[in-house]
Amino acid sequence: MICVSTRGKSPAVPFRDAVLAGLAPDGGLYVSATLERRSEEWWNALRGRSFQDVAVAMAQALIGDEFAPGELTALVTSALDFPIPIIHLEDRLQVVELFHGPTFAFKDFGARMLARFMSHVHAGAEPLTVLVATSGDTGSAVAHAFFGVPGTRVVVLYPEGQVSAVQEAQFTTLGGNVSAVAVAGTFDDCQRLAKEAFANETLKARVTLTSANSISLGRLVPQMFYYAYAALQADRRQPITVSVPSGNFGNLVAGVMAWKMGAPLASFVAATTVNDTVPRYLDSGRFEPRPSVATLANAMDVGNPSNFERLQWLFDGDRAAMRGAISSSVHTDDDVRRAIGELHRRYGYVADPHTAIAYLGTQAPKPSRLRQGYGGQASPPAPKPSSPLVFLSTAHPAKFREVVEPAIGKTVQLPDALAAALERPRFVERIGATLGELSKLL
């Protein structure tokens, strides 16, 4: 895989170099220069195969030339060793559960693969500092993936007071080579600090920095695998429409990359909270970031999504083409509570707030008060009537018990690993939202 910057001012590099660098030297995000489209026959040969088989086949097709025989297969199978249940709620409505990894969130796919990629390719004498900004689940997934990995340290930036108690416990109680840093600000401040650190030549001369956010292409490539796997399980061999809970938009970018590779995907719905920068762009053509607003789906509280730059690159800046593949839906906290209750009443399914938003994205788009600021325009109708609808369940509902339990009227059992994390002591450092304070800490 030859990787180039979205801004076009950095040299092309192989995948392993892009993984170690995180951000491109020109401040852009690395993308694959080309995504070779595989034939329908190639994909059909993977129908009925296990998730690991699909993941290995795709990994070999994308980056196999950068690894010795057997290396990549071992990396993939050891990292992605947990199940991906696909649950049929109705004839043409399914939910794909992506939270059965060690930290009970979909971020385990990218984080565990990235940790193995980095430990495999990093040969420097200096320790590798993995700097990550989190609005919730990324921090715990990355912290656990790199915990105890020799030659690495992890620094997790998170907005103080704006992640759930369970999420915070997962990455603040490890210690060792993991440092949890509470930032006085929002997730957008944390993300900005991470980008400023990567762009600061003085800091980079003193510290070997890399990223584990969805800034890193190494996080997104493994997420392509579950889109293809879900599409290959569809009845009647019809391409599926996938509703994706979207905040920083890395998950959706991974889906688009799988689609461009030829996986049988019909279209996507970018389902968001009221942090609706991308839906407003799809409607108006203007990308106008706003300060993020705290919602019940905190992992999606992003006012300036980094991966929008990748989306634009993938569609060559053509908004019409983007609208042809992606529609959007925007939802309030009240919508989320109602959707959690509805999923439980209708199907007996218990969903966290992010999954509830993905479910709402499968509903026919309707004009709402949220659309008033869009000049009355509605997003293009996404779910094509003939397409089976799939929505992604990205976190275990027990991570958001304070929201889920009142909505369904019953207790949500906390998995043993999460209960144990809540009992452990926490190790937290605190900084203001300035590069100077972050540099000093690093």
RATACOR-V603619 format. One record per backbone hydrogen bond with DSSP energy under -1.0 kcal/mol. NH is the residue of the N-H (numbers start at 1). CO is the residue of the C=O. Records with the same first field share a line. If there is no record, write none. Layout:
NH = CO ; CO
This chain:
3 = 13
4 = 31
6 = 29
8 = 5
13 = 3
15 = 1
18 = 14
19 = 15
20 = 16
21 = 17
22 = 18
23 = 21
24 = 28
27 = 24
31 = 4
33 = 2
38 = 261
43 = 39
44 = 40
45 = 41
46 = 43
47 = 44
49 = 46
54 = 50
55 = 51
56 = 52
57 = 53
58 = 54
59 = 55
60 = 56
61 = 57
62 = 58
63 = 59
64 = 60
66 = 63
67 = 64
71 = 68
74 = 70
75 = 71
76 = 72
77 = 73
78 = 74
79 = 75
80 = 76
87 = 95
89 = 93
90 = 93
93 = 90
94 = 389
95 = 87
96 = 391
97 = 85
98 = 393
104 = 101
106 = 394
108 = 105
109 = 106
111 = 107
112 = 108
113 = 109
114 = 110
115 = 111
116 = 112
117 = 113
118 = 114
119 = 115
120 = 116
121 = 117
122 = 118
128 = 151
129 = 208
130 = 153
131 = 210
132 = 155
134 = 157
141 = 137
142 = 138
143 = 139
144 = 140
145 = 141
146 = 142
147 = 143
149 = 146
152 = 149
153 = 128
154 = 177
155 = 130
156 = 179
157 = 132
158 = 181
160 = 183
162 = 159
168 = 164
169 = 165
170 = 166
172 = 168
178 = 175
179 = 154
181 = 156
182 = 429
183 = 158
184 = 431
185 = 183
190 = 186
191 = 187
192 = 188
193 = 189
194 = 190
195 = 191
196 = 192
197 = 193
198 = 194
199 = 195
204 = 200
205 = 201
206 = 203
207 = 203
209 = 207
210 = 129
216 = 213
219 = 216
221 = 217
224 = 220 ; 221
228 = 224
229 = 225
230 = 226
231 = 227
232 = 228
237 = 234
238 = 235
240 = 264
241 = 388
242 = 267
243 = 390
244 = 269
246 = 271
253 = 249
254 = 250
255 = 251
256 = 252
257 = 253
258 = 254
259 = 255
260 = 256
261 = 257
262 = 259
263 = 258
265 = 263
266 = 240
268 = 325
269 = 242
270 = 327
271 = 244 ; 269
272 = 329
276 = 274
280 = 276
281 = 277
282 = 278
283 = 279
284 = 280
285 = 281
290 = 303
298 = 296
300 = 297
301 = 298
302 = 300
307 = 248
308 = 305
309 = 306
311 = 307
312 = 308
313 = 309
314 = 310
315 = 311
316 = 313
317 = 312
318 = 315
322 = 318
323 = 319
324 = 320
326 = 322
327 = 268
329 = 270
331 = 272
336 = 332
337 = 333
338 = 334
339 = 335
340 = 336
341 = 337
342 = 338
343 = 339
344 = 340
345 = 341
346 = 342
347 = 343
348 = 344
349 = 343
356 = 352
357 = 353
358 = 354
359 = 355
360 = 356
361 = 357
362 = 359
363 = 360
371 = 368
372 = 369
374 = 371
375 = 372
376 = 371
377 = 374
387 = 384
389 = 92
390 = 241
391 = 94
392 = 243
393 = 96
396 = 104
399 = 396
400 = 397
403 = 400
404 = 400
405 = 401
408 = 404
409 = 405
419 = 415
420 = 416
421 = 417
422 = 418
427 = 172
429 = 180
431 = 182
434 = 432
438 = 434
439 = 435
440 = 436
441 = 437
442 = 438
